[in-house]
Amino acid sequence: MSELRSRMIRDMTVRGFSPRTHEAYIRAVVGLAKYYRRPPDQLTHDEVQAYLAHLIQERKLAWSSCSQAAHALRFLYPVTLGHERAQFQVPAPRQPQTLPEILSRAEVWRLLNACLRVRDRLLLATTYAAGLRVSEVVHLKVADLDADRMTMRIEQGKGARDRYVPLSPRLLTEWRASWQSAPPRLWLFPNRQGTRPIDITVAQKLYTLTKLRAGIRKQGGIHALRHACATHLLEAGRDIHTVQRLLGHRYVSSTVRYFHLSQGHVLATPSPLDLPEPPAA
């Protein structure tokens, strides 16, 4: 397995796959080998497809996890092992398409004011102010804040792309106030040892506990702050392409969904029942 692992990592590296993709694909291949207790290069394509069915039917993993395993195996067999016609499939999900519950601006401020520590407030405020993903906010560095240009640099966000987002003047003021008592080092949100960023699960737990303390009952994790940022910007009249670039969406279709959540657009349209009564009536 060690030789096969190194070959697969090499193949992923030359194709520019991110480290997180490396970990996910290797984890999927290891799971396959453990299930059959044989090296993957000794398995038939039918056995591989049967393993994917096992993940769905018996282990009942989420569709996204099964799909990721299929992608990993579709890479391993045709690319690394050179097998032709290795097309492993998982059925498409049949799940209802739901919209997230959006925090109002008043609820966002209740959330921020319910934080017990300055660092907690800064983490949540930074997430909301720039509409960041939780993985992006926890990996922010002090050097990513540019007070001269009033920008924040998001390094290697989703899709392994860098981007710049506006730096809120109010947020910068709060950061500078906190730095008077705790001078900055490398990470904006370091762990207790200061050796690396805090874990994503820590940020998620912080959001959940603060939300309960603020008396907010709406569902969703810290990603709700990113949803709220996009929705509130559209309600304030920002154009959709600006919001698209801010969020780091590759396609504008990913941003259009926020029109359905914005009170300033679809929800502000009056009902036809409330239009003036026609004279003929």
Secondary structure, DSSP 8 states (H G I E B T S, - for coil): -HHHHHHHHHHHHHTT--HHHHHHHHHHHHHHHHHHTS-GGGS-HHHHHHHHHHHHHTS---HHHHHHHHHHHHHIIIIIS--TT-------------------HHHHHHHHHT-SSHHHHHHHHHHHHHT--HHHHHT-BGGGEETTTTEEEEEEETTTEEEEEE--HHHHHHHHHHHHHS---SBSSB-TTSSSB--HHHHHHHHHHHHHHTT------THHHHHHHHHHHHHTT--HHHHHHHHT-SSTHHHHGGGGT-TTTGGGS--GGGS---TT-
